[in-house]
Amino acid sequence: MKIAIPLADGRLSMHFGHSEYFAILDVDPATKAILKREDIEAPPHQPGLLPPWLKSKGVDVVITGGMGQRALSLFREQGVEVIVGAPSLPPEEIANSYLHGTLITGQNVCDH
């Protein structure tokens, strides 16, 4: 399984579509282990581009602070699960919490 987390200063970015980098974490849900982390540069901002781009990288789950409704719909169409309202923490901490069922989320901080 692959989890994508948008980055700002090495932590989760609260604004998904404007992130310059994404942490892509290969995880094993059975053992709840992070196997590998790769930080990749995001393509230039273009509406509707990130859902198919991340899906092409093998991403199954996106965890973010906020995401607009259109992007949420596009990810659903790609078969990618989206978790919104995550706190601005390091990617490994977020992924571990997700894998162990302890990730606490708040409201979607994006309003468009």
CYANA upper distance limits for C-alpha pairs under 8 A (distance plus 0.5 A):
  1 MET  CA     26 ASP  CA      6.36
  1 MET  CA     27 VAL  CA      5.91
  1 MET  CA     28 ASP  CA      6.83
  1 MET  CA     29 PRO  CA      7.63
  1 MET  CA     59 VAL  CA      7.79
  1 MET  CA     60 ASP  CA      6.66
  2 LYS  CA     24 ILE  CA      7.00
  2 LYS  CA     25 LEU  CA      6.00
  2 LYS  CA     26 ASP  CA      5.13
  2 LYS  CA     27 VAL  CA      6.57
  2 LYS  CA     58 GLY  CA      6.96
  2 LYS  CA     59 VAL  CA      5.24
  2 LYS  CA     60 ASP  CA      5.86
  2 LYS  CA     61 VAL  CA      7.00
  3 ILE  CA     23 ALA  CA      8.47
  3 ILE  CA     24 ILE  CA      6.17
  3 ILE  CA     25 LEU  CA      5.65
  3 ILE  CA     26 ASP  CA      7.13
  3 ILE  CA     27 VAL  CA      7.93
  3 ILE  CA     59 VAL  CA      6.30
  3 ILE  CA     60 ASP  CA      6.60
  3 ILE  CA     61 VAL  CA      5.28
  3 ILE  CA     62 VAL  CA      6.19
  3 ILE  CA     63 ILE  CA      7.76
  3 ILE  CA     95 ALA  CA      7.85
  4 ALA  CA     22 PHE  CA      6.76
  4 ALA  CA     23 ALA  CA      6.15
  4 ALA  CA     24 ILE  CA      5.10
  4 ALA  CA     25 LEU  CA      6.94
  4 ALA  CA     54 LEU  CA      8.24
  4 ALA  CA     59 VAL  CA      6.82
  4 ALA  CA     60 ASP  CA      8.47
  4 ALA  CA     61 VAL  CA      6.78
  4 ALA  CA     62 VAL  CA      5.27
  4 ALA  CA     63 ILE  CA      6.91
  5 ILE  CA     12 LEU  CA      6.76
  5 ILE  CA     13 SER  CA      8.38
  5 ILE  CA     22 PHE  CA      5.96
  5 ILE  CA     23 ALA  CA      5.68
  5 ILE  CA     24 ILE  CA      7.13
  5 ILE  CA     62 VAL  CA      6.50
  5 ILE  CA     63 ILE  CA      5.85
  5 ILE  CA     64 THR  CA      6.64
  5 ILE  CA     91 PRO  CA      6.96
  6 PRO  CA     12 LEU  CA      6.09
  6 PRO  CA     13 SER  CA      5.84
  6 PRO  CA     14 MET  CA      8.49
  6 PRO  CA     15 HIS  CA      8.47
  6 PRO  CA     16 PHE  CA      6.37
  6 PRO  CA     19 SER  CA      6.18
  6 PRO  CA     20 GLU  CA      8.29
  6 PRO  CA     21 TYR  CA      6.64
  6 PRO  CA     22 PHE  CA      4.93
  6 PRO  CA     23 ALA  CA      6.89
  6 PRO  CA     63 ILE  CA      8.24
  6 PRO  CA     64 THR  CA      7.01
  7 LEU  CA     11 ARG  CA      5.85
  7 LEU  CA     12 LEU  CA      5.28
  7 LEU  CA     13 SER  CA      5.27
  7 LEU  CA     19 SER  CA      6.44
  7 LEU  CA     20 GLU  CA      7.47
  7 LEU  CA     21 TYR  CA      5.89
  7 LEU  CA     22 PHE  CA      5.93
  7 LEU  CA     23 ALA  CA      7.21
  8 ALA  CA     12 LEU  CA      6.59
  8 ALA  CA     13 SER  CA      5.31
  8 ALA  CA     19 SER  CA      7.09
  8 ALA  CA     20 GLU  CA      7.94
  8 ALA  CA     21 TYR  CA      7.98
 10 GLY  CA     90 PRO  CA      6.84
 10 GLY  CA     91 PRO  CA      8.32
 11 ARG  CA     88 SER  CA      6.21
 11 ARG  CA     89 LEU  CA      5.54
 11 ARG  CA     90 PRO  CA      4.91
 11 ARG  CA     91 PRO  CA      6.76
 12 LEU  CA     64 THR  CA      7.23
 12 LEU  CA     65 GLY  CA      7.75
 12 LEU  CA     86 ALA  CA      8.49
 12 LEU  CA     87 PRO  CA      7.59
 12 LEU  CA     88 SER  CA      5.08
 12 LEU  CA     89 LEU  CA      6.07
 12 LEU  CA     90 PRO  CA      6.75
 12 LEU  CA     91 PRO  CA      6.90
 13 SER  CA     19 SER  CA      7.09
 13 SER  CA     64 THR  CA      7.42
 13 SER  CA     65 GLY  CA      7.09
 13 SER  CA     88 SER  CA      6.86
 14 MET  CA     64 THR  CA      6.93
 14 MET  CA     65 GLY  CA      4.73
 14 MET  CA     66 GLY  CA      6.14
 14 MET  CA     87 PRO  CA      8.38
 14 MET  CA     88 SER  CA      7.28
 14 MET  CA    109 VAL  CA      7.53
 15 HIS  CA     19 SER  CA      7.27
 15 HIS  CA     64 THR  CA      8.09
 15 HIS  CA     65 GLY  CA      6.94
 15 HIS  CA     66 GLY  CA      6.06
 15 HIS  CA     67 MET  CA      7.32
 15 HIS  CA    109 VAL  CA      8.21
 15 HIS  CA    110 CYS  CA      7.49
 16 PHE  CA     64 THR  CA      6.76
 16 PHE  CA     65 GLY  CA      7.61
 16 PHE  CA     66 GLY  CA      6.62
 16 PHE  CA     67 MET  CA      6.31
 17 GLY  CA     45 HIS  CA      7.53
 17 GLY  CA     50 LEU  CA      8.19
 17 GLY  CA     67 MET  CA      7.81
 18 HIS  CA     45 HIS  CA      7.33
 19 SER  CA     42 ALA  CA      7.48
 20 GLU  CA     41 GLU  CA      6.40
 20 GLU  CA     42 ALA  CA      5.72
 20 GLU  CA     43 PRO  CA      8.36
 21 TYR  CA     39 ASP  CA      6.91
 21 TYR  CA     40 ILE  CA      5.98
 21 TYR  CA     41 GLU  CA      4.91
 21 TYR  CA     42 ALA  CA      5.61
 22 PHE  CA     39 ASP  CA      6.01
 22 PHE  CA     40 ILE  CA      5.91
 22 PHE  CA     41 GLU  CA      6.99
 22 PHE  CA     42 ALA  CA      7.09
 23 ALA  CA     37 ARG  CA      7.04
 23 ALA  CA     38 GLU  CA      6.20
 23 ALA  CA     39 ASP  CA      4.88
 23 ALA  CA     40 ILE  CA      7.02
 23 ALA  CA     91 PRO  CA      7.31
 24 ILE  CA     37 ARG  CA      6.19
 24 ILE  CA     38 GLU  CA      5.68
 24 ILE  CA     39 ASP  CA      6.60
 24 ILE  CA     40 ILE  CA      7.92
 24 ILE  CA     59 VAL  CA      8.13
 25 LEU  CA     34 ILE  CA      7.21
 25 LEU  CA     35 LEU  CA      7.83
 25 LEU  CA     36 LYS  CA      6.18
 25 LEU  CA     37 ARG  CA      4.99
 25 LEU  CA     38 GLU  CA      6.98
 25 LEU  CA     92 GLU  CA      8.50
 25 LEU  CA     95 ALA  CA      8.30
 26 ASP  CA     34 ILE  CA      6.56
 26 ASP  CA     35 LEU  CA      5.87
 26 ASP  CA     36 LYS  CA      5.62
 26 ASP  CA     37 ARG  CA      6.93
 27 VAL  CA     32 LYS  CA      7.48
 27 VAL  CA     33 ALA  CA      6.13
 27 VAL  CA     34 ILE  CA      4.90
 27 VAL  CA     35 LEU  CA      5.82
 27 VAL  CA     36 LYS  CA      7.70
 28 ASP  CA     32 LYS  CA      6.00
 28 ASP  CA     33 ALA  CA      5.78
 28 ASP  CA     34 ILE  CA      6.98
 28 ASP  CA     35 LEU  CA      7.47
 29 PRO  CA     33 ALA  CA      7.40
 29 PRO  CA     99 LEU  CA      6.83
 32 LYS  CA     96 ASN  CA      7.71
 32 LYS  CA     99 LEU  CA      5.97
 32 LYS  CA    100 HIS  CA      7.24
 33 ALA  CA     96 ASN  CA      8.06
 33 ALA  CA     99 LEU  CA      8.46
 34 ILE  CA     92 GLU  CA      8.08
 34 ILE  CA     95 ALA  CA      8.21
 34 ILE  CA     96 ASN  CA      8.06
 43 PRO  CA     50 LEU  CA      8.45
 45 HIS  CA     49 LEU  CA      8.20
 46 GLN  CA     50 LEU  CA      8.37
 48 GLY  CA     52 PRO  CA      8.39
 48 GLY  CA     71 ALA  CA      7.13
 48 GLY  CA     74 LEU  CA      7.66
 49 LEU  CA     53 TRP  CA      6.67
 50 LEU  CA     54 LEU  CA      6.34
 51 PRO  CA     55 LYS  CA      6.63
 51 PRO  CA     71 ALA  CA      7.62
 51 PRO  CA     74 LEU  CA      6.63
 51 PRO  CA     75 PHE  CA      5.70
 51 PRO  CA     78 GLN  CA      7.38
 52 PRO  CA     56 SER  CA      6.53
 52 PRO  CA     75 PHE  CA      8.27
 52 PRO  CA     78 GLN  CA      7.27
 53 TRP  CA     57 LYS  CA      7.14
 54 LEU  CA     58 GLY  CA      7.25
 54 LEU  CA     59 VAL  CA      6.17
 55 LYS  CA     59 VAL  CA      5.57
 55 LYS  CA     60 ASP  CA      7.69
 55 LYS  CA     78 GLN  CA      7.29
 55 LYS  CA     80 VAL  CA      7.72
 59 VAL  CA     80 VAL  CA      7.57
 60 ASP  CA     79 GLY  CA      8.00
 60 ASP  CA     80 VAL  CA      5.50
 60 ASP  CA     81 GLU  CA      6.81
 61 VAL  CA     80 VAL  CA      6.02
 61 VAL  CA     81 GLU  CA      5.17
 61 VAL  CA     82 VAL  CA      6.27
 61 VAL  CA     83 ILE  CA      8.08
 62 VAL  CA     80 VAL  CA      7.67
 62 VAL  CA     81 GLU  CA      6.77
 62 VAL  CA     82 VAL  CA      5.31
 62 VAL  CA     83 ILE  CA      6.70
 63 ILE  CA     82 VAL  CA      6.43
 63 ILE  CA     83 ILE  CA      5.22
 63 ILE  CA     84 VAL  CA      6.57
 63 ILE  CA     86 ALA  CA      7.21
 64 THR  CA     82 VAL  CA      8.23
 64 THR  CA     83 ILE  CA      6.78
 64 THR  CA     84 VAL  CA      5.55
 64 THR  CA     85 GLY  CA      6.91
 64 THR  CA     86 ALA  CA      6.08
 64 THR  CA     87 PRO  CA      8.50
 65 GLY  CA     84 VAL  CA      5.74
 65 GLY  CA     85 GLY  CA      4.89
 65 GLY  CA     86 ALA  CA      5.23
 65 GLY  CA     87 PRO  CA      6.80
 65 GLY  CA     88 SER  CA      7.76
 65 GLY  CA    108 ASN  CA      6.79
 65 GLY  CA    109 VAL  CA      6.57
 65 GLY  CA    110 CYS  CA      8.35
 66 GLY  CA     84 VAL  CA      5.99
 66 GLY  CA     85 GLY  CA      6.44
 66 GLY  CA     86 ALA  CA      8.45
 66 GLY  CA    107 GLN  CA      8.44
 66 GLY  CA    108 ASN  CA      5.15
 66 GLY  CA    109 VAL  CA      4.95
 66 GLY  CA    110 CYS  CA      5.05
 67 MET  CA     71 ALA  CA      7.03
 67 MET  CA     72 LEU  CA      7.13
 67 MET  CA     84 VAL  CA      7.41
 67 MET  CA    108 ASN  CA      7.23
 67 MET  CA    109 VAL  CA      7.77
 67 MET  CA    110 CYS  CA      5.67
 67 MET  CA    111 ASP  CA      8.29
 67 MET  CA    112 HIS  CA      8.26
 68 GLY  CA     72 LEU  CA      6.82
 68 GLY  CA    110 CYS  CA      6.14
 68 GLY  CA    111 ASP  CA      6.76
 68 GLY  CA    112 HIS  CA      5.24
 69 GLN  CA     73 SER  CA      6.76
 69 GLN  CA    112 HIS  CA      6.92
 70 ARG  CA     74 LEU  CA      6.75
 71 ALA  CA     75 PHE  CA      6.66
 72 LEU  CA     76 ARG  CA      6.82
 72 LEU  CA     82 VAL  CA      7.57
 73 SER  CA     77 GLU  CA      6.80
 74 LEU  CA     78 GLN  CA      6.92
 75 PHE  CA     79 GLY  CA      6.81
 75 PHE  CA     80 VAL  CA      5.72
 75 PHE  CA     81 GLU  CA      7.59
 75 PHE  CA     82 VAL  CA      7.77
 76 ARG  CA     80 VAL  CA      6.11
 76 ARG  CA     81 GLU  CA      7.19
 76 ARG  CA     82 VAL  CA      8.43
 84 VAL  CA    105 THR  CA      7.37
 84 VAL  CA    106 GLY  CA      8.10
 84 VAL  CA    107 GLN  CA      7.66
 84 VAL  CA    108 ASN  CA      5.95
 85 GLY  CA    105 THR  CA      5.14
 85 GLY  CA    106 GLY  CA      4.89
 85 GLY  CA    107 GLN  CA      5.29
 85 GLY  CA    108 ASN  CA      5.21
 85 GLY  CA    109 VAL  CA      7.06
 86 ALA  CA     94 ILE  CA      8.33
 86 ALA  CA    103 LEU  CA      8.04
 86 ALA  CA    104 ILE  CA      7.29
 86 ALA  CA    105 THR  CA      5.17
 86 ALA  CA    106 GLY  CA      6.96
 87 PRO  CA    104 ILE  CA      8.33
 87 PRO  CA    105 THR  CA      7.32
 87 PRO  CA    106 GLY  CA      8.31
 89 LEU  CA     93 GLU  CA      7.10
 89 LEU  CA     94 ILE  CA      7.00
 90 PRO  CA     94 ILE  CA      7.03
 91 PRO  CA     95 ALA  CA      6.59
 92 GLU  CA     96 ASN  CA      6.51
 93 GLU  CA     97 SER  CA      6.71
 94 ILE  CA     98 TYR  CA      6.67
 94 ILE  CA    103 LEU  CA      7.31
 95 ALA  CA     99 LEU  CA      6.59
 96 ASN  CA    100 HIS  CA      6.64
 97 SER  CA    101 GLY  CA      6.49
 97 SER  CA    102 THR  CA      5.32
 97 SER  CA    103 LEU  CA      5.06
 98 TYR  CA    102 THR  CA      6.57
 98 TYR  CA    103 LEU  CA      5.49
